[in-house]
Amino acid sequence: MQKKKNRKLLFQIGVVIVPLLLLMLALLAGTLYRSTMDAYLKSQKGRMEKEMNDSFETILSADGSFFDTDTDAWCYEYWYNHPEIAKEPLTEEEAERILEKLRAGVTVWSADWLEHQPDEIQNICARLWLDDIQEMAEYTWDQKRYEDLFLFDVREDREGYLYFYFSKDHPVYTTGDTIPYRLSDHPAIRALMESPSVGDAFERAQNFPDPGSYNYICYKQVFLNGEIRAIMGASYGWEVIRSEMAVIYRHALLVSIGGLLLVLVLLLLFLYKRAIAPVEKIQHSITNYIGARDTKEVVQELSNIRERNELGVLADNLSEMVTEIDRYTQENITLAQEQERVETELKLASAIQRAMLQSRFPETEKYELSASMTPAKEVGGDFYDFFQLDETHLALVIADVSGKGIPAALFMMMTQNMIKNYARSGLSPAEVLSRTNRDVLENEKNTMFVTVWLGYYDITTGRIIASNAGHEYPIIRKKDGQFELYKDRHSLFVGGMENTVYKEYELQLDVGETLFLYTDGAPEAADSHEKMFETDGVLQALNRAPDRSPEELIEQVKEAIGDFVGDAPQFDDLTMLVLKRLQ
């Protein structure tokens, strides 16, 4: 088997954790960017709103109206009717000359007083008022460090008209110009126009107020007689805000990444200490056990793993498993030794059984005899026997003991000796079986029994006196004929019931005729589909070449059975005995 490439568990965990960490960093970066931007802009809004209110109070008025006096209102109307005054700045000489003249006779410039003054005075006073507001706006713009500070009219006929405009860059527009804009492009201005109660509004505007600019602007409404007349705006350069925001974002991101890396290192250290190190110890212990098979050393190493988790339980289980493997190994060695002893005894028993079954057959001109016993296991329960009773009589025995293995073999040897002893004492076949039945029932405590066919063959006449104790019907071939089943008179098997009466019968074997005896291992031989060979199969096998010798007939039947069963295992002992009369 190909050995698997070894990879460190920590590396494998890292392969999973590092991509997850990178994904978390990406999600964190996005979330952190949004949260940082929102938090920073929120703080900027608060600062800008405060600065706008301060600027508004400084430039215009404290209560939020554009001009809160009659004089202011008159000046605004004058500017509205004479927009060109924004393009006509006063010289210092003109301003001083008019102011000296006015100081001489006027203490308060009222709207009524201004209405009765000549055009020159009205024009100069309105310009003085405008210069004063512009001066305050310029001072505020410089102090607050705005990018832009502007005030423009929002009435439809004067939409975008600038009252003042100050910018750090070279302004495209100046006081008196009109800023082109569409209200639909400026949601913050539209919100102020549609909702007078809104105090301040913010927007990120591109190309406003100057083309090419990108600003973050705070707007505030300017009222006159309860109506919105103008909008004041203060802008902050978006690039500056973004750079400041990027610094904060980088700091926050670095702190977060550092925290995540610290957590990752601590996590890996924790995993190594609480998981990987115990796993390595377990692996080392098991590797040593595979190589050295030192159970005590492995159990000691595993007992040192005291993790109070699944790894600790695994170490305990492996320790128990190693101990059990050692115990099972010792048991298997003992069992193997015992099995070897049993196999030796079986081989000895098989040799003893083969020795009890005669393998040297008589060589005579009167008859021809052959027999075979093939056990299903090392030893079997079938047996055959033949022995001389006197000069003219030959005893023939074939039997089948219930069961298999050594118990059946022992029972077989006991039964064989009983039958032989009683037969040689001069008893008839029926009497032999009766005495044997009695002795078996007296001695056998395991309810075993045996079927027996016993016959005395008269060598000179061919006459057979036989008794069948529950055995298979014999098969006989008459001269120049076919093998046919001979249904003899059966009695109960030996070892079945006390006082069983066994019947005898006679049959005549003429010259050239053959007697075939067998156990149920022949007809009950089965193939892999559990189909049996049956008695008809035995007859067909014999009749393929009925004139052959007894030994050849036995081999002929064995071959036919082997072809039939194929690879199916032998289920029962197979025993056959064949006698053919020659003279």
Disulfide bonds with the S-S distance in Angstrom:
none
